[in-house]
Amino acid sequence: MKILIRWLLLAAALLLVAHLYPGVQVQSFNAALIAALVLGLLNTLLRPLLVLLTLPVTLVTLGLFLFIINAAMFFMAARLLNGLNVNGFGAALVGSLIYSLCGMVIDVAMERLFTSRS
C-alpha cells in the first residue's frame, strides 16, 4: 500500500513540475503515472552504474555531478515516453531538481505518516 501511495504522489509531483516549470510538459495523469514508474526503474537500475562509472568526476566536483546524472535520468525518461516532454537538457536539470525536492518531501511525509500509525 505504501508503494502505491508513493507512486501516485510522485506522479502528482511530475504534474506539479510541469505546472511550475514550462520546460517540462506532462500530457495527463496517466502519462505522469507511467513516467514516474519509468523514472523509478531508471533510477533503480541505471543510476547506480552511472554513479560508479563517474565516481572520479563526482569526487572532483564534490558531488555536484550527481545533479547531471539526475538530469540525464529525467531526460532519458522523457525521450523514452510520449507523455513526458522536456525542452532540452537544461530543462531536464531544472525539472529533475524540482522533482527531487518533491520526492524528498513525499518521503518525509510518508515516513511520518506510516511510522506514527505503527
Chimera marker file (.cmm) of the C-alpha trace (Angstrom):
<marker_set name="trace">
<marker id="1" x="0.000" y="0.000" z="0.000" r="1" g="1" b="0" radius="0.5"/>
<marker id="2" x="2.853" y="2.355" z="0.875" r="1" g="1" b="0" radius="0.5"/>
<marker id="3" x="4.492" y="1.826" z="-2.532" r="1" g="1" b="0" radius="0.5"/>
<marker id="4" x="1.233" y="2.507" z="-4.367" r="1" g="1" b="0" radius="0.5"/>
<marker id="5" x="0.631" y="5.756" z="-2.463" r="1" g="1" b="0" radius="0.5"/>
<marker id="6" x="4.227" y="6.867" z="-3.068" r="1" g="1" b="0" radius="0.5"/>
<marker id="7" x="3.862" y="6.114" z="-6.788" r="1" g="1" b="0" radius="0.5"/>
<marker id="8" x="0.657" y="8.169" z="-7.004" r="1" g="1" b="0" radius="0.5"/>
<marker id="9" x="2.266" y="11.058" z="-5.124" r="1" g="1" b="0" radius="0.5"/>
<marker id="10" x="5.353" y="11.001" z="-7.363" r="1" g="1" b="0" radius="0.5"/>
<marker id="11" x="3.094" y="11.093" z="-10.420" r="1" g="1" b="0" radius="0.5"/>
<marker id="12" x="1.354" y="14.119" z="-8.899" r="1" g="1" b="0" radius="0.5"/>
<marker id="13" x="4.806" y="15.619" z="-8.296" r="1" g="1" b="0" radius="0.5"/>
<marker id="14" x="5.542" y="15.288" z="-12.015" r="1" g="1" b="0" radius="0.5"/>
<marker id="15" x="2.363" y="17.202" z="-12.762" r="1" g="1" b="0" radius="0.5"/>
<marker id="16" x="3.491" y="19.852" z="-10.267" r="1" g="1" b="0" radius="0.5"/>
<marker id="17" x="6.881" y="20.091" z="-12.001" r="1" g="1" b="0" radius="0.5"/>
<marker id="18" x="5.106" y="20.609" z="-15.331" r="1" g="1" b="0" radius="0.5"/>
<marker id="19" x="2.902" y="23.276" z="-13.741" r="1" g="1" b="0" radius="0.5"/>
<marker id="20" x="5.794" y="25.134" z="-12.089" r="1" g="1" b="0" radius="0.5"/>
<marker id="21" x="8.321" y="24.939" z="-14.913" r="1" g="1" b="0" radius="0.5"/>
<marker id="22" x="7.318" y="25.466" z="-18.562" r="1" g="1" b="0" radius="0.5"/>
<marker id="23" x="10.298" y="23.455" z="-19.878" r="1" g="1" b="0" radius="0.5"/>
<marker id="24" x="8.604" y="20.226" z="-18.758" r="1" g="1" b="0" radius="0.5"/>
<marker id="25" x="5.244" y="19.106" z="-20.106" r="1" g="1" b="0" radius="0.5"/>
<marker id="26" x="3.141" y="16.124" z="-18.999" r="1" g="1" b="0" radius="0.5"/>
<marker id="27" x="0.123" y="15.216" z="-21.105" r="1" g="1" b="0" radius="0.5"/>
<marker id="28" x="-2.072" y="13.602" z="-18.446" r="1" g="1" b="0" radius="0.5"/>
<marker id="29" x="-2.123" y="11.930" z="-15.062" r="1" g="1" b="0" radius="0.5"/>
<marker id="30" x="-1.828" y="8.536" z="-16.774" r="1" g="1" b="0" radius="0.5"/>
<marker id="31" x="1.295" y="9.757" z="-18.575" r="1" g="1" b="0" radius="0.5"/>
<marker id="32" x="2.629" y="11.002" z="-15.223" r="1" g="1" b="0" radius="0.5"/>
<marker id="33" x="1.998" y="7.573" z="-13.677" r="1" g="1" b="0" radius="0.5"/>
<marker id="34" x="3.946" y="5.854" z="-16.438" r="1" g="1" b="0" radius="0.5"/>
<marker id="35" x="6.714" y="8.469" z="-16.282" r="1" g="1" b="0" radius="0.5"/>
<marker id="36" x="7.041" y="8.068" z="-12.506" r="1" g="1" b="0" radius="0.5"/>
<marker id="37" x="7.338" y="4.310" z="-12.979" r="1" g="1" b="0" radius="0.5"/>
<marker id="38" x="9.968" y="4.675" z="-15.705" r="1" g="1" b="0" radius="0.5"/>
<marker id="39" x="11.914" y="7.227" z="-13.650" r="1" g="1" b="0" radius="0.5"/>
<marker id="40" x="11.854" y="4.852" z="-10.702" r="1" g="1" b="0" radius="0.5"/>
<marker id="41" x="13.118" y="1.981" z="-12.841" r="1" g="1" b="0" radius="0.5"/>
<marker id="42" x="15.874" y="4.091" z="-14.405" r="1" g="1" b="0" radius="0.5"/>
<marker id="43" x="16.968" y="5.370" z="-11.003" r="1" g="1" b="0" radius="0.5"/>
<marker id="44" x="16.974" y="1.847" z="-9.595" r="1" g="1" b="0" radius="0.5"/>
<marker id="45" x="18.690" y="0.049" z="-12.455" r="1" g="1" b="0" radius="0.5"/>
<marker id="46" x="20.837" y="2.539" z="-14.374" r="1" g="1" b="0" radius="0.5"/>
<marker id="47" x="21.704" y="5.327" z="-11.917" r="1" g="1" b="0" radius="0.5"/>
<marker id="48" x="23.947" y="3.195" z="-9.631" r="1" g="1" b="0" radius="0.5"/>
<marker id="49" x="26.029" y="2.135" z="-12.638" r="1" g="1" b="0" radius="0.5"/>
<marker id="50" x="26.383" y="5.731" z="-13.822" r="1" g="1" b="0" radius="0.5"/>
<marker id="51" x="27.335" y="6.894" z="-10.328" r="1" g="1" b="0" radius="0.5"/>
<marker id="52" x="30.013" y="4.204" z="-10.142" r="1" g="1" b="0" radius="0.5"/>
<marker id="53" x="31.396" y="4.949" z="-13.607" r="1" g="1" b="0" radius="0.5"/>
<marker id="54" x="31.547" y="8.692" z="-12.976" r="1" g="1" b="0" radius="0.5"/>
<marker id="55" x="32.886" y="8.466" z="-9.416" r="1" g="1" b="0" radius="0.5"/>
<marker id="56" x="36.159" y="10.322" z="-10.187" r="1" g="1" b="0" radius="0.5"/>
<marker id="57" x="34.264" y="13.240" z="-11.765" r="1" g="1" b="0" radius="0.5"/>
<marker id="58" x="31.784" y="13.229" z="-8.892" r="1" g="1" b="0" radius="0.5"/>
<marker id="59" x="34.615" y="13.404" z="-6.355" r="1" g="1" b="0" radius="0.5"/>
<marker id="60" x="36.382" y="16.234" z="-8.208" r="1" g="1" b="0" radius="0.5"/>
<marker id="61" x="33.149" y="18.245" z="-8.396" r="1" g="1" b="0" radius="0.5"/>
<marker id="62" x="32.391" y="17.500" z="-4.728" r="1" g="1" b="0" radius="0.5"/>
<marker id="63" x="29.200" y="15.644" z="-5.649" r="1" g="1" b="0" radius="0.5"/>
<marker id="64" x="27.738" y="18.274" z="-7.967" r="1" g="1" b="0" radius="0.5"/>
<marker id="65" x="27.991" y="15.880" z="-10.924" r="1" g="1" b="0" radius="0.5"/>
<marker id="66" x="25.179" y="13.865" z="-9.316" r="1" g="1" b="0" radius="0.5"/>
<marker id="67" x="22.830" y="16.656" z="-10.430" r="1" g="1" b="0" radius="0.5"/>
<marker id="68" x="23.913" y="15.952" z="-14.016" r="1" g="1" b="0" radius="0.5"/>
<marker id="69" x="23.229" y="12.242" z="-13.554" r="1" g="1" b="0" radius="0.5"/>
<marker id="70" x="19.751" y="13.009" z="-12.172" r="1" g="1" b="0" radius="0.5"/>
<marker id="71" x="19.086" y="15.297" z="-15.130" r="1" g="1" b="0" radius="0.5"/>
<marker id="72" x="20.271" y="12.569" z="-17.511" r="1" g="1" b="0" radius="0.5"/>
<marker id="73" x="17.782" y="10.113" z="-15.960" r="1" g="1" b="0" radius="0.5"/>
<marker id="74" x="14.994" y="12.687" z="-16.289" r="1" g="1" b="0" radius="0.5"/>
<marker id="75" x="15.977" y="13.469" z="-19.890" r="1" g="1" b="0" radius="0.5"/>
<marker id="76" x="16.195" y="9.767" z="-20.774" r="1" g="1" b="0" radius="0.5"/>
<marker id="77" x="12.733" y="9.103" z="-19.344" r="1" g="1" b="0" radius="0.5"/>
<marker id="78" x="11.362" y="11.957" z="-21.444" r="1" g="1" b="0" radius="0.5"/>
<marker id="79" x="12.974" y="10.516" z="-24.574" r="1" g="1" b="0" radius="0.5"/>
<marker id="80" x="11.552" y="7.051" z="-23.880" r="1" g="1" b="0" radius="0.5"/>
<marker id="81" x="7.985" y="8.230" z="-23.266" r="1" g="1" b="0" radius="0.5"/>
<marker id="82" x="5.456" y="10.062" z="-25.386" r="1" g="1" b="0" radius="0.5"/>
<marker id="83" x="3.541" y="11.662" z="-22.492" r="1" g="1" b="0" radius="0.5"/>
<marker id="84" x="6.556" y="13.414" z="-20.923" r="1" g="1" b="0" radius="0.5"/>
<marker id="85" x="8.326" y="16.164" z="-22.856" r="1" g="1" b="0" radius="0.5"/>
<marker id="86" x="11.435" y="18.049" z="-21.767" r="1" g="1" b="0" radius="0.5"/>
<marker id="87" x="12.748" y="21.031" z="-23.752" r="1" g="1" b="0" radius="0.5"/>
<marker id="88" x="16.467" y="20.261" z="-23.650" r="1" g="1" b="0" radius="0.5"/>
<marker id="89" x="18.980" y="19.197" z="-21.062" r="1" g="1" b="0" radius="0.5"/>
<marker id="90" x="18.752" y="22.443" z="-19.092" r="1" g="1" b="0" radius="0.5"/>
<marker id="91" x="15.034" y="21.905" z="-18.642" r="1" g="1" b="0" radius="0.5"/>
<marker id="92" x="15.776" y="18.337" z="-17.569" r="1" g="1" b="0" radius="0.5"/>
<marker id="93" x="18.177" y="19.678" z="-14.937" r="1" g="1" b="0" radius="0.5"/>
<marker id="94" x="15.635" y="22.132" z="-13.513" r="1" g="1" b="0" radius="0.5"/>
<marker id="95" x="12.830" y="19.576" z="-13.751" r="1" g="1" b="0" radius="0.5"/>
<marker id="96" x="14.883" y="16.904" z="-12.010" r="1" g="1" b="0" radius="0.5"/>
<marker id="97" x="15.767" y="19.313" z="-9.195" r="1" g="1" b="0" radius="0.5"/>
<marker id="98" x="12.116" y="20.203" z="-8.591" r="1" g="1" b="0" radius="0.5"/>
<marker id="99" x="11.089" y="16.527" z="-8.876" r="1" g="1" b="0" radius="0.5"/>
<marker id="100" x="13.826" y="15.503" z="-6.415" r="1" g="1" b="0" radius="0.5"/>
<marker id="101" x="12.701" y="18.136" z="-3.910" r="1" g="1" b="0" radius="0.5"/>
<marker id="102" x="9.121" y="16.905" z="-4.228" r="1" g="1" b="0" radius="0.5"/>
<marker id="103" x="10.352" y="13.338" z="-3.774" r="1" g="1" b="0" radius="0.5"/>
<marker id="104" x="12.162" y="14.270" z="-0.567" r="1" g="1" b="0" radius="0.5"/>
<marker id="105" x="9.040" y="15.960" z="0.815" r="1" g="1" b="0" radius="0.5"/>
<marker id="106" x="6.961" y="12.912" z="-0.135" r="1" g="1" b="0" radius="0.5"/>
<marker id="107" x="9.448" y="10.552" z="1.536" r="1" g="1" b="0" radius="0.5"/>
<marker id="108" x="9.452" y="12.560" z="4.773" r="1" g="1" b="0" radius="0.5"/>
<marker id="109" x="5.657" y="12.783" z="4.796" r="1" g="1" b="0" radius="0.5"/>
<marker id="110" x="5.292" y="9.059" z="4.078" r="1" g="1" b="0" radius="0.5"/>
<marker id="111" x="7.747" y="8.184" z="6.830" r="1" g="1" b="0" radius="0.5"/>
<marker id="112" x="5.883" y="10.304" z="9.367" r="1" g="1" b="0" radius="0.5"/>
<marker id="113" x="2.503" y="9.015" z="8.237" r="1" g="1" b="0" radius="0.5"/>
<marker id="114" x="3.371" y="5.330" z="8.334" r="1" g="1" b="0" radius="0.5"/>
<marker id="115" x="5.542" y="5.368" z="11.483" r="1" g="1" b="0" radius="0.5"/>
<marker id="116" x="3.000" y="7.317" z="13.535" r="1" g="1" b="0" radius="0.5"/>
<marker id="117" x="0.368" y="4.624" z="12.967" r="1" g="1" b="0" radius="0.5"/>
<marker id="118" x="2.566" y="1.703" z="13.958" r="1" g="1" b="0" radius="0.5"/>
<link id1="1" id2="2" r="1" g="1" b="0" radius="0.2"/>
<link id1="2" id2="3" r="1" g="1" b="0" radius="0.2"/>
<link id1="3" id2="4" r="1" g="1" b="0" radius="0.2"/>
<link id1="4" id2="5" r="1" g="1" b="0" radius="0.2"/>
<link id1="5" id2="6" r="1" g="1" b="0" radius="0.2"/>
<link id1="6" id2="7" r="1" g="1" b="0" radius="0.2"/>
<link id1="7" id2="8" r="1" g="1" b="0" radius="0.2"/>
<link id1="8" id2="9" r="1" g="1" b="0" radius="0.2"/>
<link id1="9" id2="10" r="1" g="1" b="0" radius="0.2"/>
<link id1="10" id2="11" r="1" g="1" b="0" radius="0.2"/>
<link id1="11" id2="12" r="1" g="1" b="0" radius="0.2"/>
<link id1="12" id2="13" r="1" g="1" b="0" radius="0.2"/>
<link id1="13" id2="14" r="1" g="1" b="0" radius="0.2"/>
<link id1="14" id2="15" r="1" g="1" b="0" radius="0.2"/>
<link id1="15" id2="16" r="1" g="1" b="0" radius="0.2"/>
<link id1="16" id2="17" r="1" g="1" b="0" radius="0.2"/>
<link id1="17" id2="18" r="1" g="1" b="0" radius="0.2"/>
<link id1="18" id2="19" r="1" g="1" b="0" radius="0.2"/>
<link id1="19" id2="20" r="1" g="1" b="0" radius="0.2"/>
<link id1="20" id2="21" r="1" g="1" b="0" radius="0.2"/>
<link id1="21" id2="22" r="1" g="1" b="0" radius="0.2"/>
<link id1="22" id2="23" r="1" g="1" b="0" radius="0.2"/>
<link id1="23" id2="24" r="1" g="1" b="0" radius="0.2"/>
<link id1="24" id2="25" r="1" g="1" b="0" radius="0.2"/>
<link id1="25" id2="26" r="1" g="1" b="0" radius="0.2"/>
<link id1="26" id2="27" r="1" g="1" b="0" radius="0.2"/>
<link id1="27" id2="28" r="1" g="1" b="0" radius="0.2"/>
<link id1="28" id2="29" r="1" g="1" b="0" radius="0.2"/>
<link id1="29" id2="30" r="1" g="1" b="0" radius="0.2"/>
<link id1="30" id2="31" r="1" g="1" b="0" radius="0.2"/>
<link id1="31" id2="32" r="1" g="1" b="0" radius="0.2"/>
<link id1="32" id2="33" r="1" g="1" b="0" radius="0.2"/>
<link id1="33" id2="34" r="1" g="1" b="0" radius="0.2"/>
<link id1="34" id2="35" r="1" g="1" b="0" radius="0.2"/>
<link id1="35" id2="36" r="1" g="1" b="0" radius="0.2"/>
<link id1="36" id2="37" r="1" g="1" b="0" radius="0.2"/>
<link id1="37" id2="38" r="1" g="1" b="0" radius="0.2"/>
<link id1="38" id2="39" r="1" g="1" b="0" radius="0.2"/>
<link id1="39" id2="40" r="1" g="1" b="0" radius="0.2"/>
<link id1="40" id2="41" r="1" g="1" b="0" radius="0.2"/>
<link id1="41" id2="42" r="1" g="1" b="0" radius="0.2"/>
<link id1="42" id2="43" r="1" g="1" b="0" radius="0.2"/>
<link id1="43" id2="44" r="1" g="1" b="0" radius="0.2"/>
<link id1="44" id2="45" r="1" g="1" b="0" radius="0.2"/>
<link id1="45" id2="46" r="1" g="1" b="0" radius="0.2"/>
<link id1="46" id2="47" r="1" g="1" b="0" radius="0.2"/>
<link id1="47" id2="48" r="1" g="1" b="0" radius="0.2"/>
<link id1="48" id2="49" r="1" g="1" b="0" radius="0.2"/>
<link id1="49" id2="50" r="1" g="1" b="0" radius="0.2"/>
<link id1="50" id2="51" r="1" g="1" b="0" radius="0.2"/>
<link id1="51" id2="52" r="1" g="1" b="0" radius="0.2"/>
<link id1="52" id2="53" r="1" g="1" b="0" radius="0.2"/>
<link id1="53" id2="54" r="1" g="1" b="0" radius="0.2"/>
<link id1="54" id2="55" r="1" g="1" b="0" radius="0.2"/>
<link id1="55" id2="56" r="1" g="1" b="0" radius="0.2"/>
<link id1="56" id2="57" r="1" g="1" b="0" radius="0.2"/>
<link id1="57" id2="58" r="1" g="1" b="0" radius="0.2"/>
<link id1="58" id2="59" r="1" g="1" b="0" radius="0.2"/>
<link id1="59" id2="60" r="1" g="1" b="0" radius="0.2"/>
<link id1="60" id2="61" r="1" g="1" b="0" radius="0.2"/>
<link id1="61" id2="62" r="1" g="1" b="0" radius="0.2"/>
<link id1="62" id2="63" r="1" g="1" b="0" radius="0.2"/>
<link id1="63" id2="64" r="1" g="1" b="0" radius="0.2"/>
<link id1="64" id2="65" r="1" g="1" b="0" radius="0.2"/>
<link id1="65" id2="66" r="1" g="1" b="0" radius="0.2"/>
<link id1="66" id2="67" r="1" g="1" b="0" radius="0.2"/>
<link id1="67" id2="68" r="1" g="1" b="0" radius="0.2"/>
<link id1="68" id2="69" r="1" g="1" b="0" radius="0.2"/>
<link id1="69" id2="70" r="1" g="1" b="0" radius="0.2"/>
<link id1="70" id2="71" r="1" g="1" b="0" radius="0.2"/>
<link id1="71" id2="72" r="1" g="1" b="0" radius="0.2"/>
<link id1="72" id2="73" r="1" g="1" b="0" radius="0.2"/>
<link id1="73" id2="74" r="1" g="1" b="0" radius="0.2"/>
<link id1="74" id2="75" r="1" g="1" b="0" radius="0.2"/>
<link id1="75" id2="76" r="1" g="1" b="0" radius="0.2"/>
<link id1="76" id2="77" r="1" g="1" b="0" radius="0.2"/>
<link id1="77" id2="78" r="1" g="1" b="0" radius="0.2"/>
<link id1="78" id2="79" r="1" g="1" b="0" radius="0.2"/>
<link id1="79" id2="80" r="1" g="1" b="0" radius="0.2"/>
<link id1="80" id2="81" r="1" g="1" b="0" radius="0.2"/>
<link id1="81" id2="82" r="1" g="1" b="0" radius="0.2"/>
<link id1="82" id2="83" r="1" g="1" b="0" radius="0.2"/>
<link id1="83" id2="84" r="1" g="1" b="0" radius="0.2"/>
<link id1="84" id2="85" r="1" g="1" b="0" radius="0.2"/>
<link id1="85" id2="86" r="1" g="1" b="0" radius="0.2"/>
<link id1="86" id2="87" r="1" g="1" b="0" radius="0.2"/>
<link id1="87" id2="88" r="1" g="1" b="0" radius="0.2"/>
<link id1="88" id2="89" r="1" g="1" b="0" radius="0.2"/>
<link id1="89" id2="90" r="1" g="1" b="0" radius="0.2"/>
<link id1="90" id2="91" r="1" g="1" b="0" radius="0.2"/>
<link id1="91" id2="92" r="1" g="1" b="0" radius="0.2"/>
<link id1="92" id2="93" r="1" g="1" b="0" radius="0.2"/>
<link id1="93" id2="94" r="1" g="1" b="0" radius="0.2"/>
<link id1="94" id2="95" r="1" g="1" b="0" radius="0.2"/>
<link id1="95" id2="96" r="1" g="1" b="0" radius="0.2"/>
<link id1="96" id2="97" r="1" g="1" b="0" radius="0.2"/>
<link id1="97" id2="98" r="1" g="1" b="0" radius="0.2"/>
<link id1="98" id2="99" r="1" g="1" b="0" radius="0.2"/>
<link id1="99" id2="100" r="1" g="1" b="0" radius="0.2"/>
<link id1="100" id2="101" r="1" g="1" b="0" radius="0.2"/>
<link id1="101" id2="102" r="1" g="1" b="0" radius="0.2"/>
<link id1="102" id2="103" r="1" g="1" b="0" radius="0.2"/>
<link id1="103" id2="104" r="1" g="1" b="0" radius="0.2"/>
<link id1="104" id2="105" r="1" g="1" b="0" radius="0.2"/>
<link id1="105" id2="106" r="1" g="1" b="0" radius="0.2"/>
<link id1="106" id2="107" r="1" g="1" b="0" radius="0.2"/>
<link id1="107" id2="108" r="1" g="1" b="0" radius="0.2"/>
<link id1="108" id2="109" r="1" g="1" b="0" radius="0.2"/>
<link id1="109" id2="110" r="1" g="1" b="0" radius="0.2"/>
<link id1="110" id2="111" r="1" g="1" b="0" radius="0.2"/>
<link id1="111" id2="112" r="1" g="1" b="0" radius="0.2"/>
<link id1="112" id2="113" r="1" g="1" b="0" radius="0.2"/>
<link id1="113" id2="114" r="1" g="1" b="0" radius="0.2"/>
<link id1="114" id2="115" r="1" g="1" b="0" radius="0.2"/>
<link id1="115" id2="116" r="1" g="1" b="0" radius="0.2"/>
<link id1="116" id2="117" r="1" g="1" b="0" radius="0.2"/>
<link id1="117" id2="118" r="1" g="1" b="0" radius="0.2"/>
</marker_set>
